[in-house]
Amino acid sequence: MSSTTHPRLTKHERAREKASALKAAAAAAEKRRRRIRIASLIAAIIAVGLVAYGLLTSQAQSSTEARPAPDFTLPTTEGGTVTLSDLRGSPVVLYFNEGAGCGSCTVQMAEIEKNPGFADAGITVLPIVMNTAEQILPDLERYGATTPYLLDDGTVSAAYGTIGTGMHEGLPGHGFVLIDADGVQRWQGNYPSMWLDPADLLDEITSRL
């Protein structure tokens, strides 16, 4: 009961009541801080668990099963079209990725372009995304990729088994398909880490040709 409602409380009683109120307020504050610390600890444990899960599930997956590569014709960001079978006679690497909004995906292509080893080996790299030109072109300009992108409606991505292999169920993951000069698929690698050093990619390809 407060001194406001009981004006006859002595000075000592009022002091004791005030001290009791301060003690209660301090206890409540400590209780709140303890709840915050517990919540922070739980959040940290969850974050560590998610990171650990990401590391465990981001391991590269690859396949060397040979098969005739599904042919296709796709429009490009430059307004033309590319037909896979027209490129017979030299190796082709299909680079499937999440496309617009995925900065690391576009940086991957920009870094591949900087490695002269692909051109020296006569290897054509075709980036394929499930976007319109209007959606993907700003990313190409922002990250400095100059290779025309192939624009897929999902048919080609599905034919090569790339749908849902990344973070988004309805999009391709981050992967590569090697097709030799005879049109045979020799290797497919998927990289949930969203990155493969171009030098390592080149080594992977040339070791299978």
N, C-alpha and C positions, 0 to 999 in steps of 0.2 A: 504494500500500500504506500502511496506517495505522500510526501509532505504537503502537496497541493490539496489533497482531499482530507488530510489530517494536520491542520495547522498547529495543533497542540504538541506535536513531536518535539522532543528536546533537541538541542544542537547536536548532542552526541548520537542520538537516534537517527537524525537526518544524515549525519556523516556516515554512520554505519550502513544506512540504506543506500546512500550514494556509492559507497565502496562495494556493496553487494551487487548493485546494478552494473558497475564497471567490470566487476569480476565475471558476471554473467555475459556481458557483451564480449569480453576477451575470450571466454570459453566458446561462444558462438563463432567468433572470428577464427579461432584455432580449428574448430570443427569444419568450417568452410575451407580453410587452407588444406586441411587433411584430405577432404573430398577432392579438392583440385589436384593434390599430389597423387592421389590414387588414380584419378582419371587420367592424368598425364602419364603415369606409369603404364596403365592399361593401353593407352594410345601408342606409347613407345614399343610395348611388346607386340601390338598388332602390326606396327610399321616394320619392326624387325622380321616378323613372320612373313609379311608381304614381300619384303626384299628377298628373304631366303627362298620363298616360293618362286619369285621371279627368276632368281638365279638358277633354281633347279629346273624350271620349265623353259628357260631361254636357251637351252643347249641346241646347237645346230643339228639339224636332221638332214640326212642326204640319202639318195638312192642312185644306184648305178644300173638299174634295170633298163635294158635296151628295148626300144620300141620305135616304130615309125612315128615321127613327130606329127601331131595333128596339124594339118595345113590351115591357113586362115588368110583373110584379107581384112586389114583394118585401116580406118582413116587415121591421119596424123594431124598434129597440131599445126602443120604447115599447109594443110588443105589438100594434100595428096593422099595416096594409099600405099600400103606396103603389103605384098603377098609373100608369105614365107617361102613357098616353093620357088619363087623367082630368085632366091638367094642361094640356091644349090651351087655347089662348087667351092664354098668356103664356109668355115664354122660360123655359127650364129649363137649368141647368148641372149635369151629372153630374160629381161629383168622385170619381174612382177613386183609391184609395191602398192602401198596404200594411197599414194597420190596426193591430191590437194590437201593441204593442212599438215602433211607429214614432212617437216623440215629435214629430218635426217634422211628420208627417202630421196629427196631431191639432191641433198649434199652428196649422197652416195653416187649418184649419176655424174654430178659435176666433178667428183674426184676420179671417177673412172675415166672421164674425158681427158684428165691431165696425165694419165699414164700412157706413154707412147707404145707400150708393149702390145696393146690390143691391136692397134693398126699395123704394127710391125709383123704380127702373127697372122694378119688378114682376118681378124675376128670382128664381126659386126655385133654390136650390143644394141638391142632393141628394148627400150623401157616401155612397159605396158601398164596403163592405169585405167580404172573405171571412172573416168571423168570426162567432161566436155573440155574442149579447148579453152573456153572462157574460164573454166574453173582452175585448170592446171597452169596456164601460161603465166599468171602472176608469180607463182612459186618458181618457175624456171628463171624468170627475170631476176627475182630476189636472190636466188642462190647461185646464179651464174651457169646453169645447165643450158647447153645449146643444141643438144641432140633432139630431133623431133620425137615427140612422144606418140605412141600408138594409143588410140582411144577405144577401149573395149566396153561393150555393153554387158560383160560378164560371161559371154559364151566362151571366149578363149581362155579366160582365167579358170573357168570351170573345167574345160577340156584338159587343162594341165594340172588340175587338182590343187589349185592354190587358194581357192575360196575358203575363208575361215581359218587359215593357218597363222594369222597374226592376232592382233588385239580386237579386230572387228569381225563379227560373224559373217557379214555379207560382203566383205572385201578381201582381196588377196593379202597375203602376208608380205614378208620381205624375203624374196627368194630368186633363185637363178636356175635356168634350164639350159643345158648345153646341147646343141644340135650340130652334128658333124656335117661335113661337106656333102654327104649322101642323103641327108634328111633324116638321120636316125638320132633319136634322143639318147644321149650317152650318160647324162648325169643331171640330177636335180638336187639343189640344196636350199634349205629354208633356214633363215637366220632371225629368230624372234628378238635378238638383241638389236635389230634394226641397223646393223652395220657389218660389213665385211671389207677389210682392207683390200683395195684394188689389186695390190701386188699378190695378196693371198688368193684372190679370185683368179687372177691370171695363172698362177701356179696350179691351182685346182683344175682349170680348163686345159692347159697345155699338157698336164700329166695324163689326160684322158683322151688325147687326140692321137 
